Amino acid sequence: MTISGANTDHLTALFAPRSIAVIGASSNEKSVGYAVLKSLARGGAFLSETGVAFSGALFAVNPTTEFILGYKC
């Protein structure tokens, strides 16, 4: 990726990740963690630099729950 001639390859992992961990994922449908995980699972909340919906690996992080939306915690 280049912006105004600057080399920004070191930012690729941030702006075009291969996976995302949702820290604070929750099974409570009214929580932000649930909404973020659900939105990412649908592919609609994170667009890569190419404008394509996120389709990488998702990880739910919650030490008190085994699974959220089918993702192992």
DSSP file (Angstrom, degrees, kcal/mol; ACC not computed):
  #  RESIDUE AA STRUCTURE BP1 BP2  ACC     N-H-->O    O-->H-N    N-H-->O    O-->H-N    TCO  KAPPA ALPHA  PHI   PSI    X-CA   Y-CA   Z-CA
    1    1 A M              0   0    0      0, 0.0     7,-1.9     0, 0.0     2,-0.4   0.000 360.0 360.0 360.0 138.0    0.0    0.0    0.0
    2    2 A T  E     -A    7   0A   0      5,-0.2     2,-0.5     6,-0.1     5,-0.2  -0.993 360.0-170.7-131.7 138.0    1.3    3.5   -0.8
    3    3 A I  E >  S-A    6   0A   0      3,-1.3     3,-2.4    -2,-0.4     0, 0.0  -0.982  79.2 -24.5-125.9 117.5    0.1    6.9    0.3
    4    4 A S  T 3  S-     0   0    0     -2,-0.5     3,-0.1     1,-0.3    -1,-0.1   0.862 125.0 -52.3  48.5  43.4    1.6    9.9   -1.5
    5    5 A G  T 3  S+     0   0    0      1,-0.3    -1,-0.3     0, 0.0     2,-0.3   0.336 107.4 128.8  81.1  -8.7    4.8    8.0   -2.3
    6    6 A A  E <   -A    3   0A   0     -3,-2.4    -3,-1.3     1,-0.1     2,-0.7  -0.594  63.6-120.1 -81.9 141.7    5.3    6.8    1.3
    7    7 A N  E     +A    2   0A   0     -2,-0.3    -5,-0.2    -5,-0.2     3,-0.2  -0.720  37.9 167.6 -81.5 117.0    5.9    3.1    1.9
    8    8 A T    >   +     0   0    0     -7,-1.9     3,-2.3    -2,-0.7     4,-0.3   0.036  32.5 123.2-118.8  25.0    3.1    1.9    4.2
    9    9 A D  G >   +     0   0    0      1,-0.3     3,-1.6     2,-0.2     4,-0.3   0.823  69.0  65.1 -56.2 -32.3    3.6   -1.9    3.9
   10   10 A H  G 3  S+     0   0    0      1,-0.3    -1,-0.3    -3,-0.2     3,-0.2   0.637  97.4  57.0 -67.7 -11.9    4.1   -2.2    7.6
   11   11 A L  G X> S+     0   0    0     -3,-2.3     4,-2.2     1,-0.2     3,-0.8   0.475  77.9  93.8 -95.3  -4.0    0.4   -1.0    8.0
   12   12 A T  H <> S+     0   0    0     -3,-1.6     4,-2.9    -4,-0.3    -1,-0.2   0.891  80.7  55.8 -57.4 -42.5   -1.1   -3.8    5.9
   13   13 A A  H 34 S+     0   0    0     -4,-0.3    -1,-0.3     1,-0.2    -2,-0.1   0.820 111.6  45.2 -61.3 -30.1   -1.7   -6.0    9.0
   14   14 A L  H <4 S+     0   0    0     -3,-0.8    -2,-0.2    -4,-0.2    -1,-0.2   0.900 123.5  31.2 -79.3 -43.0   -3.7   -3.2   10.5
   15   15 A F  H  < S+     0   0    0     -4,-2.2    34,-0.2     1,-0.2    -2,-0.2   0.613 132.8  29.1 -95.9 -13.8   -5.8   -2.2    7.5
   16   16 A A  S  < S+     0   0    0     -4,-2.9    -1,-0.2    -5,-0.3    -2,-0.1  -0.451  82.6 179.4-141.1  64.4   -6.1   -5.6    5.7
   17   17 A P        -     0   0    0      0, 0.0    39,-0.2     0, 0.0     3,-0.1  -0.270  30.1-147.9 -70.7 153.5   -5.9   -8.2    8.5
   18   18 A R  S    S+     0   0    0      1,-0.2    39,-1.8    -5,-0.1     2,-0.3   0.643  85.9  14.9 -88.9 -19.3   -6.2  -11.9    7.8
   19   19 A S  E     -b   57   0B   0     37,-0.2     2,-0.4     2,-0.0    -1,-0.2  -0.986  64.2-154.1-151.5 157.4   -7.9  -12.5   11.2
   20   20 A I  E     -b   58   0B   0     37,-2.4    39,-2.3    -2,-0.3     2,-0.5  -0.999   5.3-154.5-136.7 132.2   -9.6  -10.5   13.9
   21   21 A A  E     -b   59   0B   0     -2,-0.4     2,-1.0    37,-0.2    39,-0.2  -0.930  12.0-147.7-104.0 126.4  -10.0  -11.2   17.6
   22   22 A V  E >   -b   60   0B   0     37,-3.3    39,-2.3    -2,-0.5     3,-1.3  -0.806  14.0-155.8 -96.2  98.4  -13.1   -9.6   19.3
   23   23 A I  E 3  S+b   61   0B   0     -2,-1.0    39,-0.1     1,-0.3    37,-0.0  -0.608  80.4  23.1 -74.7 127.0  -11.9   -9.0   22.8
   24   24 A G  T 3  S+     0   0    0     37,-1.8     9,-0.3    -2,-0.4    -1,-0.3   0.677  81.7 171.0  88.4  19.0  -15.0   -8.8   25.1
   25   25 A A    <   -     0   0    0     -3,-1.3     2,-0.3    36,-1.0    -1,-0.2  -0.326  14.1-166.6 -58.2 147.1  -17.2  -10.8   22.8
   26   26 A S        -     0   0    0      2,-0.1    11,-0.1     5,-0.1     5,-0.1  -0.974  37.3-141.6-142.2 151.7  -20.5  -11.6   24.6
   27   27 A S  S    S+     0   0    0     -2,-0.3     2,-0.8    41,-0.1    -1,-0.1   0.469  77.4 105.6 -88.0  -3.0  -23.5  -13.8   24.2
   28   28 A N    >   -     0   0    0      1,-0.2     3,-2.3     2,-0.0     6,-0.4  -0.702  66.7-150.3 -78.3 111.7  -25.7  -10.9   25.5
   29   29 A E  T 3  S+     0   0    0     -2,-0.8    -1,-0.2     1,-0.3    -2,-0.0   0.639  92.8  57.0 -61.7 -15.0  -27.4   -9.7   22.4
   30   30 A K  T 3  S+     0   0    0      4,-0.1    -1,-0.3     5,-0.0     2,-0.2   0.419  88.8  98.9 -95.1   1.1  -27.6   -6.1   23.8
   31   31 A S  S <> S-     0   0    0     -3,-2.3     4,-1.9     1,-0.1     5,-0.1  -0.529  76.8-127.7 -91.2 156.6  -23.8   -5.8   24.3
   32   32 A V  H  > S+     0   0    0      1,-0.2     4,-2.8     2,-0.2     5,-0.2   0.885 109.6  58.4 -64.7 -40.1  -21.3   -4.1   22.0
   33   33 A G  H  > S+     0   0    0     -9,-0.3     4,-1.9     1,-0.2    -1,-0.2   0.866 107.4  46.7 -60.1 -37.6  -19.1   -7.3   21.9
   34   34 A Y  H  > S+     0   0    0     -6,-0.4     4,-2.7     2,-0.2     5,-0.2   0.926 112.7  49.5 -67.6 -46.2  -22.0   -9.3   20.5
   35   35 A A  H  X S+     0   0    0     -4,-1.9     4,-2.4     1,-0.2    -2,-0.2   0.896 111.5  48.6 -62.2 -42.1  -22.9   -6.7   17.9
   36   36 A V  H  X S+     0   0    0     -4,-2.8     4,-2.5     2,-0.2     5,-0.2   0.942 113.9  45.5 -64.6 -47.8  -19.3   -6.4   16.7
   37   37 A L  H  X S+     0   0    0     -4,-1.9     4,-2.4    -5,-0.2    -2,-0.2   0.921 114.6  48.0 -62.4 -44.4  -18.8  -10.2   16.4
   38   38 A K  H  X S+     0   0    0     -4,-2.7     4,-1.5     2,-0.2    -1,-0.2   0.908 112.3  49.1 -63.5 -42.5  -22.2  -10.6   14.7
   39   39 A S  H  X>S+     0   0    0     -4,-2.4     5,-1.6    -5,-0.2     6,-0.6   0.918 113.1  46.2 -63.8 -44.5  -21.4   -7.8   12.2
   40   40 A L  H ><5S+     0   0    0     -4,-2.5     3,-1.0     1,-0.2    -1,-0.2   0.884 108.2  56.9 -65.2 -38.3  -18.0   -9.1   11.4
   41   41 A A  H 3<5S+     0   0    0     -4,-2.4    -1,-0.2     1,-0.3    -2,-0.2   0.837 106.2  50.6 -62.3 -32.5  -19.4  -12.7   11.0
   42   42 A R  H 3<5S-     0   0    0     -4,-1.5    -1,-0.3    -5,-0.2    -2,-0.2   0.609 111.5-126.2 -78.7 -12.6  -21.8  -11.2    8.4
   43   43 A G  T <<5S+     0   0    0     -3,-1.0    11,-0.3    -4,-0.5    -3,-0.2   0.577  80.4 108.3  81.6   9.3  -18.9   -9.6    6.6
   44   44 A G      < +     0   0    0     -5,-1.6    -4,-0.2     9,-0.2     3,-0.1   0.573  63.8  55.5 -99.9  -8.8  -20.4   -6.2    6.6
   45   45 A A  S    S+     0   0    0     -6,-0.6     2,-0.5     1,-0.2    -5,-0.1   0.645  99.9  52.8-102.6 -14.4  -18.5   -4.1    9.2
   46   46 A F        -     0   0    0     -7,-0.2     8,-1.7    -6,-0.1     2,-0.5  -0.939  61.1-171.3-129.2 111.8  -14.9   -4.3    8.0
   47   47 A L  B     -C   53   0C   0     -2,-0.5     6,-0.2     6,-0.2    -3,-0.0  -0.864  18.5-135.8-102.0 133.2  -13.9   -3.5    4.5
   48   48 A S    >   -     0   0    0      4,-2.4     3,-2.1    -2,-0.5   -32,-0.2  -0.145  39.0 -88.7 -74.0 177.7  -10.4   -4.2    3.4
   49   49 A E  T 3  S+     0   0    0      1,-0.3    -1,-0.1   -34,-0.2   -33,-0.1   0.712 130.4  57.2 -61.8 -18.6   -8.3   -1.7    1.4
   50   50 A T  T 3  S-     0   0    0      2,-0.2    -1,-0.3     3,-0.0     3,-0.1   0.505 117.7-112.2 -89.6  -5.0   -9.9   -3.3   -1.8
   51   51 A G  S <  S+     0   0    0     -3,-2.1     2,-0.3     1,-0.3    -2,-0.1   0.585  73.3 135.6  85.1  11.1  -13.4   -2.5   -0.6
   52   52 A V        -     0   0    0      1,-0.1    -4,-2.4     0, 0.0    -1,-0.3  -0.739  62.1-103.9 -94.2 140.4  -14.2   -6.2   -0.1
   53   53 A A  B     -C   47   0C   0     -2,-0.3    -6,-0.2    -6,-0.2    -9,-0.2  -0.252  47.7 -90.2 -59.9 148.6  -16.1   -7.4    3.0
   54   54 A F        +     0   0    0     -8,-1.7    -1,-0.1   -11,-0.3    -9,-0.1  -0.392  50.8 164.6 -63.7 131.5  -13.9   -9.1    5.7
   55   55 A S        +     0   0    0     -2,-0.1    -1,-0.1    -3,-0.1     3,-0.1   0.160  37.0 110.4-134.0  16.8  -13.8  -12.9    5.1
   56   56 A G  S    S-     0   0    0      1,-0.2   -37,-0.2   -39,-0.2     2,-0.2   0.003  79.1 -58.6 -81.2-168.7  -10.8  -13.9    7.3
   57   57 A A  E     -b   19   0B   0    -39,-1.8   -37,-2.4   -36,-0.0     2,-0.4  -0.530  49.3-155.1 -76.6 137.1  -10.7  -15.8   10.5
   58   58 A L  E     -b   20   0B   0     -2,-0.2     2,-0.4   -39,-0.2   -37,-0.2  -0.914   6.7-167.3-113.5 141.7  -12.7  -14.5   13.5
   59   59 A F  E     -b   21   0B   0    -39,-2.3   -37,-3.3    -2,-0.4     2,-0.5  -0.994  10.4-149.8-130.2 127.1  -12.0  -15.2   17.1
   60   60 A A  E     -b   22   0B   0     12,-0.7     2,-0.6    -2,-0.4   -37,-0.2  -0.826  12.4-158.0 -93.4 131.3  -14.3  -14.5   20.1
   61   61 A V  E     +b   23   0B   0    -39,-2.3   -37,-1.8    -2,-0.5   -36,-1.0  -0.927  36.3 129.6-117.0 110.7  -12.4  -13.8   23.3
   62   62 A N    >   -     0   0    0     -2,-0.6     3,-1.1    11,-0.5    11,-0.1  -0.814  39.8-157.1-158.2 113.1  -14.4  -14.3   26.5
   63   63 A P  T 3  S+     0   0    0      0, 0.0    -1,-0.0     0, 0.0    10,-0.0   0.608  91.9  52.9 -71.6 -10.6  -13.0  -16.4   29.4
   64   64 A T  T 3  S+     0   0    0      1,-0.0     2,-0.4     2,-0.0     0, 0.0   0.431 102.8  60.2-105.0   0.8  -16.5  -17.1   30.9
   65   65 A T    <   -     0   0    0     -3,-1.1    -3,-0.2     1,-0.1     3,-0.1  -0.967  59.6-154.8-131.3 144.6  -18.2  -18.5   27.8
   66   66 A E  S    S+     0   0    0     -2,-0.4     7,-2.9     1,-0.3     2,-0.3   0.896  80.6   9.5 -84.2 -42.8  -17.4  -21.5   25.6
   67   67 A F  E     -D   72   0D   0      5,-0.2     2,-0.4     6,-0.1    -1,-0.3  -0.994  54.9-171.4-139.6 144.1  -19.0  -20.4   22.3
   68   68 A I  E >  S-D   71   0D   0      3,-2.2     3,-2.5    -2,-0.3    -8,-0.1  -0.979  82.4 -17.3-134.7 123.3  -20.6  -17.2   21.0
   69   69 A L  T 3  S-     0   0    0     -2,-0.4     3,-0.1     1,-0.3    -1,-0.0   0.797 129.3 -53.6  52.2  31.7  -22.4  -17.3   17.7
   70   70 A G  T 3  S+     0   0    0      1,-0.3     2,-0.5     0, 0.0    -1,-0.3   0.413 111.8 122.3  87.0  -2.4  -20.6  -20.6   16.9
   71   71 A Y  E <   -D   68   0D   0     -3,-2.5    -3,-2.2   -12,-0.0    -1,-0.3  -0.826  64.1-123.6 -96.5 128.8  -17.1  -19.2   17.5
   72   72 A K  E      D   67   0D   0     -2,-0.5   -12,-0.7    -5,-0.2    -5,-0.2  -0.493 360.0 360.0 -70.4 134.1  -15.1  -21.0   20.2
   73   73 A C              0   0    0     -7,-2.9   -11,-0.5    -2,-0.2    -6,-0.1   0.432 360.0 360.0 -92.3 360.0  -13.9  -18.6   22.9
